């Protein structure tokens, strides 16, 4: 804690620890990224990710031996090669890290300009670094007595939003003095998000010489069993596509909803994107565009899987023109949408972060 951000407690003993000035924190959270694409970096990252019971809910006694002895002896090599193909070599980090940093910087500026200049905005990752506990600790040390935790997943899913919240609350358990906290809900229905999504499609289509026959909205996948057990993710994805289509003013057949990133032998949500694009090509739909509304930032699933494996499946089946529409990333309209979600979720808190000296002193006296 910098000396400028700390103050002595009024009427406290001389040796009393200095206390940070009270403020509000906004902690953005994304999925995560390995530190590098070498074997051990990938193994650490994949072990943490695939050991999460929200992601793989098999009994540990059955799953962990298979994961540690079989899967993690091979998968770090293939996953590492995939990461290497999209890596930001100039900055020594994954594209997800680069984009999340840019998003955070822009949101912090927008929050300071339009909500409150004293609000602290930072980001963390559910898996890998910077870890959620490390960022919670930093915010508490900086005097954040209120924290809004914001998972950057437009649609709720147990394996994304819920596990991010789980990790946040585990981090809170380690704090001697816990701040008041809120978690931002899913935002797929927010008009500003739908508007940003629609504008990204319109901008992409305006640049094309040939209009795509179909827009494929590809969402990250999930076992069908999770839906049957009450996870609403599938319904949220379908509604996202509908809201986007209605905003664009397109007919129902102009946009398809599909799911990607299938893992293991269990049945997942269908149709699978990689199979569906091939079927479109064989059916004579030779020009398509693909968008990924479940991702707030481009990552391995979009840059390598969609623009690699899924593109290849389409072209191999006879497709001619494949257009990937990037995620909203750190675009101004996306930053506007996320800032508006933050503003709405700070209701009742904003205005309490910057305190007049008399009020701050009164609070300090009451604590001693």
QUIQUIBEL-V268765 format. One record per residue. N is the residue number from 0. NEAR is the number of other C-alpha atoms within 12 Angstrom. Layout:
# QUIQUIBEL-V268765
n: [N	N]
near: [NEAR	NEAR]
This chain:
# QUIQUIBEL-V268765
n: [0	1	2	3	4	5	6	7	8	9	10	11	12	13	14	15	16	17	18	19	20	21	22	23	24	25	26	27	28	29	30	31	32	33	34	35	36	37	38	39	40	41	42	43	44	45	46	47	48	49	50	51	52	53	54	55	56	57	58	59	60	61	62	63	64	65	66	67	68	69	70	71	72	73	74	75	76	77	78	79	80	81	82	83	84	85	86	87	88	89	90	91	92	93	94	95	96	97	98	99	100	101	102	103	104	105	106	107	108	109	110	111	112	113	114	115	116	117	118	119	120	121	122	123	124	125	126	127	128	129	130	131	132	133	134	135	136	137	138	139	140	141	142	143	144	145	146	147	148	149	150	151	152	153	154	155	156	157	158	159	160	161	162	163	164	165	166	167	168	169	170	171	172	173	174	175	176	177	178	179	180	181	182	183	184	185	186	187	188	189	190	191	192	193	194	195	196	197	198	199	200	201	202	203	204	205	206	207	208	209	210	211	212	213	214	215	216	217	218	219	220	221	222	223	224	225	226	227	228	229	230	231	232	233	234	235	236	237	238	239	240	241	242	243	244	245	246	247	248	249	250	251	252	253	254	255	256	257	258	259	260	261	262	263	264	265	266	267	268	269	270	271	272	273	274	275	276	277	278	279	280	281	282	283	284	285	286	287	288	289	290	291	292	293	294	295	296	297	298	299	300	301	302	303	304	305	306	307	308	309	310	311	312	313	314	315	316	317	318	319	320	321	322	323	324	325	326	327	328	329	330	331	332	333	334	335	336	337	338	339	340	341	342	343	344	345	346	347	348	349	350	351	352	353	354	355	356	357	358	359	360	361	362	363	364	365	366	367]
near: [19	14	14	13	18	18	24	23	24	22	15	18	11	11	10	13	17	23	32	26	35	35	35	41	43	47	45	44	48	45	44	40	40	40	32	34	32	22	25	21	24	34	33	29	32	36	32	29	29	29	30	28	22	27	29	28	21	19	15	16	12	14	23	22	17	19	29	23	15	15	24	30	21	20	28	29	22	20	32	31	20	28	35	27	21	29	30	22	15	10	15	18	25	34	35	38	36	27	31	40	28	24	37	35	24	27	40	33	24	29	34	24	16	18	31	29	21	29	39	40	39	39	41	40	41	43	32	29	28	28	32	37	31	26	33	43	32	30	39	35	30	33	34	38	33	33	41	40	47	44	44	47	39	41	37	35	35	31	35	38	36	34	30	40	39	25	34	39	26	20	29	29	16	18	22	11	19	23	29	24	28	28	32	34	28	33	35	36	28	27	23	27	39	33	28	32	43	34	26	31	37	25	16	26	26	14	14	19	11	18	22	32	29	35	42	45	44	44	44	42	38	38	33	23	19	24	23	16	13	15	25	24	36	35	22	26	38	29	26	38	38	28	29	39	30	20	23	25	15	21	18	19	15	25	30	36	39	36	40	36	29	25	19	17	8	16	19	26	31	28	29	31	40	35	28	32	46	31	24	33	30	20	17	20	28	29	32	39	40	44	47	46	48	47	39	42	39	37	38	35	37	39	32	27	32	39	32	23	25	39	35	24	27	36	28	23	25	23	30	26	29	38	35	33	37	33	39	41	39	31	27	25	27	38	33	31	35	44	39	25	35	42	28	23	26	31	16	13	28	28	19	22	27	24	21	14	14	12	16	24	22	16	18	23	15	13	13	16]
